[in-house]
Amino acid sequence: GDYAKAYCLWEPLAGLGHPDAQYHLGWLFANGNGLNVDVGKAVYWWQQAANNGYLDAQFAIGLAYITGEGIKANTDEAFRWFYSAAAGGHEDARDIVKRLVLESGDDYFSKYPDLKKIEWLQQSVKITGDIVNVRAGPGTEHGIVYKAQKGEILTSISQKGDWYEVEFDSEGIKTGWIYAKLVSKL
């Protein structure tokens, strides 16, 4: 491509606040297309576009915070940007948010309580045992709050080790924990 021409077109538009131009200008700096590589300038322009609601830029900023390229690495800031992009429908951001949430246990659920209500973050599971105990916490030391029947489908909203936190309907929606080996993912 003609990167010099692209720069000449995008740079004034980026300065006027066009998020598409800001995002693409960031990539010119990140890749050194027609310019010297300057990851700091790339992050600056992605930040501008991200602040203007540009989903791909929010994702790029999340990646920058994960890798620490052009900006100080910060997993919490990365999650915040991935979550913002994911909420807007960015599929790659949703995949990363799912992975980070599963790896963190309850950490992100305590910081972002609405995560448990997000449909794309949930996973349906099917009960494989005849009658399976749903417990008040992740472990057999917790009391039984519900008995799920074979074939019943529950929504898993988080995971802690070998336990899924699930929603069930017993006189209203409630949550409990079920041992992962007693269900199959759908």
C-alpha positions in Angstrom: 0.0 0.0 0.0 0.9 3.6 -0.2 1.6 4.2 3.5 2.8 7.8 3.0 -0.4 8.7 1.3 -2.4 7.0 4.1 -0.5 8.9 6.7 -1.1 12.2 4.9 -4.9 11.4 4.9 -5.2 9.9 8.3 -3.0 12.3 10.4 -5.2 15.4 10.0 -8.4 13.4 10.5 -6.9 11.8 13.6 -6.1 15.2 14.9 -9.7 16.2 14.4 -10.9 13.3 16.5 -11.9 10.7 13.9 -11.6 7.3 15.7 -11.1 5.3 12.5 -8.2 7.5 11.4 -6.8 7.5 15.0 -6.8 3.7 15.1 -5.2 3.2 11.6 -2.6 5.9 12.3 -1.7 3.9 15.4 -1.1 0.8 13.2 1.1 2.8 10.9 3.3 3.7 13.9 3.1 0.2 15.4 4.2 -1.6 12.2 6.5 1.1 10.8 4.5 1.2 7.6 6.0 4.3 5.9 7.2 5.6 9.3 9.7 4.7 11.9 8.3 2.2 14.4 7.1 4.1 17.4 5.0 1.9 19.7 4.5 4.8 22.1 2.8 6.9 19.3 0.8 3.8 18.3 -0.5 3.5 21.8 -1.3 7.2 22.0 -3.4 7.1 18.9 -5.1 3.8 19.9 -5.9 5.4 23.2 -7.5 8.3 21.5 -9.6 6.0 19.3 -10.5 3.8 22.3 -11.7 6.8 24.3 -13.9 7.6 21.3 -15.5 4.1 21.5 -13.6 2.4 18.7 -13.8 -1.3 19.6 -10.7 -2.4 17.7 -8.7 0.3 19.4 -10.0 -0.8 22.8 -8.8 -4.3 22.0 -5.4 -3.0 20.8 -5.0 -1.0 24.1 -5.9 -4.2 26.0 -3.2 -6.1 24.1 -0.7 -3.3 24.8 -1.4 -3.4 28.5 -1.0 -7.2 28.5 2.3 -7.2 26.6 3.7 -4.0 28.1 4.7 -2.7 24.7 4.5 1.1 24.5 2.8 1.3 27.9 3.5 -0.2 31.4 2.0 -3.7 31.6 -1.1 -3.8 33.8 -3.5 -6.8 33.7 -6.3 -4.9 35.4 -6.2 -2.1 32.8 -6.0 -4.7 30.1 -9.1 -6.4 31.4 -10.9 -3.1 31.6 -10.2 -2.3 27.9 -11.0 -5.9 26.8 -14.2 -5.8 28.8 -15.2 -2.5 27.2 -14.5 -3.9 23.7 -16.3 -7.2 24.5 -19.4 -5.3 25.8 -19.5 -3.6 22.4 -19.5 -7.0 20.6 -15.8 -7.5 19.8 -15.5 -11.3 19.5 -11.7 -11.6 20.2 -12.1 -9.4 23.3 -14.9 -11.6 24.5 -12.7 -14.7 24.1 -9.9 -13.0 26.2 -12.4 -11.8 28.8 -13.7 -15.4 29.2 -10.2 -16.7 29.6 -9.1 -14.1 32.1 -12.3 -14.6 34.1 -11.8 -18.4 34.2 -8.1 -18.0 35.2 -8.8 -15.4 37.9 -11.6 -17.3 39.8 -13.7 -14.7 41.7 -11.3 -11.8 41.3 -13.0 -10.2 38.3 -16.5 -11.1 39.5 -15.8 -9.1 42.7 -14.5 -6.1 40.7 -17.2 -6.4 38.0 -20.4 -7.9 39.6 -22.4 -7.5 36.4 -20.1 -10.1 34.7 -22.4 -12.9 36.1 -25.3 -11.5 34.1 -23.6 -11.3 30.7 -25.1 -13.9 28.4 -22.0 -14.4 26.2 -19.9 -15.1 29.3 -22.1 -17.9 30.4 -21.9 -21.6 29.5 -24.7 -24.1 29.6 -24.0 -27.4 31.4 -26.0 -30.6 31.4 -26.3 -32.8 34.5 -24.8 -36.3 33.8 -25.5 -38.0 37.1 -28.9 -39.3 38.3 -29.2 -36.8 41.1 -26.4 -34.2 41.6 -25.9 -32.0 44.7 -25.6 -28.3 44.1 -23.8 -26.8 47.0 -23.6 -23.4 48.7 -19.8 -23.1 47.9 -17.1 -24.8 45.8 -16.5 -27.9 47.9 -18.2 -30.8 49.6 -17.8 -29.1 53.0 -20.6 -26.7 51.9 -24.2 -27.5 52.4 -26.6 -28.7 49.7 -28.9 -26.0 48.3 -30.5 -27.9 45.4 -30.6 -31.4 43.9 -30.3 -31.3 40.1 -31.8 -34.2 38.0 -30.1 -36.1 35.2 -30.5 -34.2 31.9 -31.3 -30.9 33.6 -29.5 -27.9 32.0 -28.0 -25.2 34.1 -26.1 -22.0 33.3 -22.5 -21.9 34.5 -21.5 -18.4 35.4 -18.0 -18.9 36.8 -15.5 -21.6 37.7 -13.2 -22.2 40.7 -10.9 -25.2 40.3 -13.1 -28.2 39.5 -16.3 -26.5 40.5 -18.8 -24.5 38.4 -21.0 -21.8 39.9 -24.4 -22.4 38.3 -27.8 -20.8 38.3 -30.8 -22.9 39.0 -34.5 -22.1 39.4 -36.0 -23.2 42.7 -38.7 -20.7 43.6 -36.7 -18.0 41.8 -33.2 -17.9 40.3 -30.5 -18.9 42.7 -26.8 -19.8 42.4 -24.8 -22.7 43.8 -21.8 -24.8 43.0 -21.5 -28.2 41.3 -18.6 -30.5 40.8 -17.4 -30.2 37.1 -17.1 -34.0 36.6 -20.9 -34.4 37.2 -21.8 -32.2 34.2 -21.0 -31.9 30.5 -20.6 -28.6 28.7 -23.1 -27.9 25.9 
